[in-house]
């Protein structure tokens, strides 16, 4: 389609004038929320670690290849993570849709229309010389429509969609962190239960030997029946704990299968897999404010606040006039030979201004609703900050308590080992009986079990 020079100049002036009006953007501009009071420091010492560290792949620092395999597999296949990725795709598509609203919509088409007009209708076709009642109209062209973003409604909508995409990405990062932590915790529970089961089985074997000796001595009259029953009670109590420990181990391994996005039984082979003794490090938490830069929930809350602020601008723009520009052009002829001739060209330009003058207060009510939503988002951000600090304080306290308990249990285990060594020496010298040696061995196994439970608890709280 070719416009005459004077019409092309007029069209350019109109379009420039319209686009120059789009510099006005209504609604509040977003500013980062004021800092939330995070206090002056941790209420507990951070176990000797004050500098922040890169915790992106923290599980790889534990030197456990099986744990690395499990976490890597979960991050690639876990269904929660895949759903989070799908939510990112959805948010990105909505952002792209908002961006597309700023551009003209153009459509093209072509048609061949065979029609007959009534000779007795309002147009006296039959009495007009040279005008046939039957006609074939050949038409090809395009139509374009563009709503000029005079007051920034589309730009605010794009701001909001972009902020929501960023919030969704932060939430997805939180899902990654949560799944990695759940895999590690479940692995620690599984391996801890396995080691505890082996130690408890050794305790049961020791008590079985003690019971057999007591029965033999009772047959000789050296001990009473009450002594045999007491030994039997200790053996039965210890033996009764084995199914529960085995069930905990199996349940943890079945949970690993689900976390890996697979049937629960996928990792049952891990029931017989031993793990290295994990050296539990001090947490490199850094300053309290550093936690805000690492918490995806806080980042997502801040981005949702930005989106709510942009929504106010979208609603406010409805108070002002809207300018739409429609344009069309193409070729129309009654003969195929004349279809694309220059004399068959057609075009139209239709600027349209619309302004909602009365709507019963609906727009202003919508603005108030968006402002209330922004206040909710601001409070939600503050709540997320405080909740993050509370979670961090509790987690740090629990982990420090776990490490302290483990240190004390280790001291008790070391003492029990020394005591058992003394008992072995005394038994070899004939100073104590075998039953007394087995009693010392039972106490050693109990100390080992308590130490294993303390290690598992501390690892799960890491």
C-alpha positions in Angstrom: 0.0 0.0 0.0 1.5 3.4 -1.1 0.3 6.6 0.5 0.7 10.0 -1.3 3.5 12.1 0.1 1.3 14.6 1.9 -0.7 11.8 3.5 2.5 10.0 4.6 3.7 13.2 6.3 0.4 13.7 8.0 0.3 10.2 9.3 3.9 10.4 10.6 3.0 13.7 12.5 -0.1 12.0 14.0 1.8 9.0 15.1 4.7 11.0 16.6 2.2 13.2 18.5 0.5 10.2 19.9 3.6 8.4 21.0 5.1 11.5 22.5 2.2 11.5 24.9 3.2 8.2 26.4 5.8 9.7 28.7 3.2 10.0 31.5 3.0 7.0 33.8 0.4 7.2 36.6 0.5 5.4 39.9 3.3 5.3 42.5 6.8 4.3 41.5 8.2 1.4 43.4 10.9 2.0 46.0 12.6 -0.7 48.1 10.8 -1.1 51.4 12.4 0.4 54.5 14.8 -1.7 56.4 13.2 -4.0 59.0 14.8 -3.9 62.4 16.8 -7.1 62.5 18.5 -6.5 65.9 22.1 -6.2 66.6 23.3 -9.8 66.3 22.6 -13.4 67.0 21.3 -14.3 70.4 23.6 -17.3 70.4 27.2 -17.7 69.3 27.4 -19.1 65.8 29.7 -22.0 66.9 32.8 -20.1 65.9 31.7 -19.3 62.4 31.0 -15.6 61.7 31.8 -15.1 58.1 29.2 -16.0 55.4 30.1 -18.7 52.9 28.8 -20.0 49.6 26.2 -22.6 50.6 25.0 -23.3 47.0 26.3 -26.9 47.1 26.8 -27.3 50.9 26.2 -31.0 50.8 29.3 -31.6 48.6 31.5 -30.4 51.5 30.5 -33.5 53.6 32.6 -35.9 51.5 29.7 -38.3 50.9 29.4 -39.4 47.2 26.1 -41.2 47.8 24.6 -38.0 49.3 25.8 -36.0 46.3 24.2 -38.5 43.9 20.9 -38.4 45.8 20.8 -34.6 45.9 21.8 -34.2 42.3 19.2 -36.7 41.2 16.5 -35.0 43.2 17.3 -31.6 41.9 16.9 -33.0 38.4 13.8 -35.2 38.9 11.9 -34.1 42.0 8.3 -33.3 41.1 8.1 -30.2 43.3 11.1 -28.8 41.5 9.6 -29.6 38.1 6.3 -27.9 39.1 8.3 -24.9 40.2 9.9 -24.8 36.8 6.5 -25.0 35.2 5.3 -22.0 37.3 8.4 -20.0 36.1 7.4 -20.8 32.5 3.9 -19.7 33.2 5.0 -16.4 34.8 7.4 -15.8 32.0 4.6 -16.3 29.4 2.4 -13.8 31.4 5.3 -11.3 31.4 5.7 -11.8 27.6 1.9 -11.3 27.1 2.1 -8.0 29.1 5.0 -6.9 27.0 3.1 -7.7 23.8 0.3 -5.4 24.9 2.5 -2.4 24.1 2.8 -3.3 20.4 0.2 -3.0 17.7 -1.9 -6.0 16.7 -1.8 -6.6 13.0 -3.8 -9.1 11.0 -3.9 -9.9 7.3 -6.5 -11.6 5.1 -7.8 -12.2 1.6 -11.2 -13.1 0.4 -13.3 -13.7 -2.7 -16.9 -12.9 -2.2 -19.6 -13.8 -4.8 -22.9 -12.1 -4.0 -26.1 -10.9 -5.6 -28.0 -7.9 -4.5 -31.8 -7.5 -4.6 -33.1 -5.5 -7.5 -36.0 -4.4 -5.3 -34.0 -3.4 -2.3 -33.1 0.1 -1.1 -30.4 0.4 -3.8 -32.2 0.2 -7.2 -29.6 -2.1 -8.8 -31.9 -3.0 -11.7 -32.4 0.7 -12.8 -28.7 1.7 -12.7 -27.1 1.2 -16.2 -24.0 -0.9 -16.2 -24.4 -2.2 -12.6 -24.9 -5.9 -12.4 -26.9 -7.3 -9.5 -24.4 -10.3 -9.3 -20.9 -9.4 -8.3 -17.6 -11.1 -7.3 -15.5 -8.9 -5.0 -11.8 -9.7 -4.6 -10.3 -8.3 -1.5 -6.8 -8.6 0.2 -5.3 -6.4 2.9 -4.4 -5.9 6.5 -5.9 -4.4 9.7 -3.9 -2.9 12.6 -5.0 -1.7 16.0 -2.9 0.0 18.7 -3.9 1.4 22.0 -1.5 4.2 22.8 -0.2 3.8 26.3 -0.9 7.4 27.2 -0.8 7.0 31.0 1.4 3.9 31.4 -1.2 1.2 32.1 0.6 -1.3 29.9 4.0 -0.3 31.3 2.8 -0.8 34.9 1.3 -4.1 33.9 4.7 -5.1 32.5 6.4 -4.0 35.7 4.0 -6.1 37.7 4.4 -9.2 35.5 8.2 -8.9 35.6 8.1 -8.6 39.4 5.9 -11.6 39.7 8.2 -13.6 37.4 11.1 -12.7 39.7 9.1 -13.7 42.8 8.3 -17.1 41.1 12.0 -17.6 40.4 12.9 -16.8 44.0 10.2 -19.3 45.2 11.6 -21.9 42.9 15.1 -21.3 44.3 13.5 -21.9 47.7 12.1 -25.2 46.5 15.5 -26.3 45.3 17.0 -25.5 48.7 14.2 -27.2 50.6 14.4 -30.4 48.5 18.2 -30.6 48.9 17.8 -30.2 52.6 15.1 -32.8 52.8 17.2 -35.3 50.8 20.1 -34.7 53.1 18.0 -35.0 56.3 16.3 -38.2 55.1 19.7 -39.7 54.1 21.1 -38.8 57.6 18.0 -40.5 59.2 18.5 -43.6 57.0 22.2 -44.0 57.7 21.8 -43.1 61.4 19.0 -45.7 61.8 21.2 -48.3 60.0 24.1 -47.7 62.4 21.8 -47.6 65.4 20.3 -50.9 64.3 23.7 -52.5 64.1 24.6 -51.2 67.5 21.3 -52.3 69.1 21.7 -55.7 67.5 25.1 -56.0 69.2 23.5 -54.9 72.5 20.8 -57.6 72.1 23.5 -60.2 71.4 25.4 -59.2 74.5 22.2 -59.4 76.6 21.5 -62.8 75.0 24.9 -64.1 76.1 24.2 -62.7 79.6 20.8 -64.4 79.7 22.4 -67.7 78.6 25.0 -67.5 81.3 22.4 -66.6 84.0 20.3 -69.6 83.0 23.4 -71.9 83.2 24.3 -70.5 86.6 20.7 -70.8 87.8 20.8 -74.5 86.8 23.8 -74.8 89.1 22.2 -72.9 91.9 24.6 -70.0 91.7 21.9 -67.3 91.0 18.2 -67.1 91.7 15.3 -67.4 89.3 14.7 -63.7 89.9 18.2 -62.9 88.5 17.3 -64.9 85.3 14.0 -63.1 84.9 15.7 -59.7 85.3 18.3 -60.7 82.6 15.5 -61.9 80.4 13.6 -58.6 80.9 16.6 -56.6 79.8 17.1 -58.8 76.7 13.3 -58.6 75.8 13.2 -54.8 76.1 16.3 -54.3 73.9 15.1 -56.9 71.4 11.7 -55.1 71.1 13.3 -51.9 69.8 14.8 -53.6 66.7 11.6 -53.6 64.5 11.0 -49.9 65.2 14.6 -49.0 64.2 14.4 -51.1 61.1 11.1 -49.5 60.2 12.6 -46.0 60.6 15.4 -46.9 58.3 13.1 -48.4 55.7 10.7 -45.4 55.9 13.6 -43.0 55.3 14.8 -45.0 52.3 11.3 -45.1 50.9 11.1 -41.4 51.4 14.3 -40.9 49.4 12.7 -42.6 46.4 9.7 -40.2 46.4 12.0 -37.2 46.8 13.9 -38.4 43.8 10.7 -38.3 41.8 10.5 -42.1 41.5 8.6 -45.0 43.1 9.3 -45.3 46.8 11.1 -48.6 46.4 13.7 -47.3 44.0 16.4 -46.8 46.6 15.8 -49.9 48.8 19.3 -51.0 48.0 20.5 -48.2 50.3 19.2 -50.3 53.3 22.6 -52.1 53.2 24.7 -49.0 52.3 27.0 -47.6 54.9 27.8 -43.9 54.9 31.0 -42.2 56.0 31.0 -40.5 59.4 30.0 -37.0 58.6 32.1 -34.2 60.1 29.5 -31.7 61.2 30.8 -28.2 60.5 30.1 -24.9 62.3 27.4 -23.0 60.4 28.9 -20.0 58.4 25.9 -17.8 59.1 27.5 -14.4 59.0 25.6 -11.3 60.1 21.9 -11.4 60.8 21.2 -9.1 57.8 23.0 -11.6 55.6 20.2 -14.0 56.1 17.9 -11.7 54.1 20.1 -11.9 51.0 19.9 -15.7 51.1 16.3 -16.4 52.0 14.2 -16.9 48.8 11.0 -16.3 50.8 12.1 -12.8 51.7 13.2 -12.1 48.1 9.8 -13.3 46.8 7.9 -11.2 49.3 9.8 -8.1 48.2 9.1 -8.8 44.6 5.4 -9.4 45.3 5.4 -5.9 47.0 6.8 -4.5 43.8 4.1 -6.2 41.7 1.4 -4.8 44.0 2.7 -1.3 43.6 2.6 -1.6 39.9 -1.0 -2.9 40.1 -2.0 0.5 41.6 -0.8 2.2 38.4 -2.7 -0.1 36.2 -5.9 0.6 38.1 -5.2 4.4 38.2 -4.8 4.6 34.4 -8.5 3.7 34.1 -9.3 7.2 35.3 -7.9 8.8 32.2 -8.7 8.9 28.5 -7.7 6.0 26.2 -6.5 6.6 22.6 -6.7 3.8 20.1 -5.6 4.0 16.5 -6.9 1.6 13.9 -5.5 1.4 10.4 -6.3 -0.8 7.5 -5.4 -1.1 3.9 -5.3 -3.4 0.9 -6.7 -4.0 -2.6 -10.3 -4.5 -3.7 -11.6 -5.1 -7.2 -14.4 -6.7 -9.1 -12.1 -8.4 -11.5 -9.1 -10.6 -10.8 -7.1 -8.7 -13.3 -7.5 -5.5 -11.5 -7.1 -6.9 -8.0 -3.6 -5.6 -7.3 -3.7 -2.6 -9.6 -2.8 0.8 -7.9 -6.3 2.1 -8.6 -7.7 -0.8 -6.5 -5.9 0.3 -3.3 -8.0 1.1 -0.2 -7.0 2.4 3.3 -8.4 3.8 6.4 -7.1 5.4 9.6 -9.3 5.7 12.6 -8.1 7.4 15.8 -10.5 6.8 18.7 -10.5 8.5 22.1 -12.7 7.0 24.9 -13.1 8.2 28.4 -15.0 6.6 31.2 -17.0 9.6 32.6 -19.2 7.7 35.0 -19.0 4.1 36.3 -20.6 4.3 39.7 -17.2 4.6 41.4 -15.9 1.2 40.3 -12.4 2.5 39.2 -11.8 4.3 42.4 -12.9 1.3 44.4 -10.5 -0.8 42.4 -7.7 1.7 43.1 -8.5 1.5 46.9 -8.4 -2.3 46.6 -5.0 -2.3 44.9 -3.7 0.1 47.6 -5.0 -2.2 50.3 -3.3 -5.1 48.6 0.0 -3.2 48.5 -0.3 -2.6 52.2 -0.8 -6.3 52.7 2.2 -7.1 50.6 4.3 -4.6 52.6 3.2 -6.2 55.9 3.8 -9.6 54.3 7.4 -8.6 53.5 8.0 -7.5 57.0 6.5 -10.7 58.3 8.7 -12.7 56.0 11.8 -10.9 57.3 10.9 -11.5 60.9 9.9 -15.1 60.2 13.2 -15.7 58.5 15.1 -14.4 61.4 13.0 -16.5 63.8 13.6 -19.6 61.8 17.4 -18.9 61.6 17.6 -18.3 65.4 15.7 -21.5 66.1 17.7 -23.5 63.6 21.0 -22.1 64.9 20.0 -22.8 68.5 18.9 -26.4 67.7 22.1 -27.1 65.8 24.4 -25.7 68.4 22.5 -27.7 71.1 22.9 -30.8 68.9 26.6 -30.2 68.5 26.9 -29.7 72.3 24.9 -32.8 73.0 27.1 -34.8 70.5 30.3 -33.5 72.2 29.0 -34.6 75.6 27.8 -38.0 74.2 31.2 -38.5 72.6 32.9 -37.8 76.0 30.6 -40.3 77.6 31.4 -42.9 74.9 35.1 -42.3 75.3 34.7 -42.9 79.1 32.7 -46.1 78.4 35.3 -47.4 76.1 38.0 -46.8 78.7 35.8 -48.5 81.3 35.3 -51.5 79.1 39.0 -51.7 78.4 39.6 -51.9 82.2 36.9 -54.6 82.5 38.6 -56.6 79.8 41.9 -56.4 81.6 40.3 -57.4 84.9 38.5 -60.3 83.3 41.8 -61.5 81.7 43.3 -61.3 85.2 40.4 -63.2 86.7 39.3 -60.3 88.9 35.7 -60.2 87.5 33.3 -62.8 86.0 32.2 -63.0 82.4 28.8 -61.7 83.4 30.4 -58.5 84.8 32.4 -58.2 81.5 29.2 -58.5 79.5 27.6 -55.9 81.7 30.4 -53.5 80.9 30.1 -54.4 77.2 26.3 -53.6 77.3 27.0 -50.2 78.8 29.5 -49.6 76.0 26.8 -50.5 73.4 24.3 -48.2 75.0 26.8 -45.3 75.0 27.4 -46.0 71.3 23.7 -46.0 70.5 23.2 -42.7 72.4 26.2 -41.2 70.5 24.7 -42.3 67.2 21.3 -40.8 68.0 23.0 -37.5 69.0 25.0 -37.4 65.7 21.9 -38.1 63.7 19.9 -35.5 65.5 22.6 -32.9 65.0 23.0 -33.8 61.3 19.2 -33.5 60.7 19.2 -30.1 62.3 22.1 -28.8 60.2 
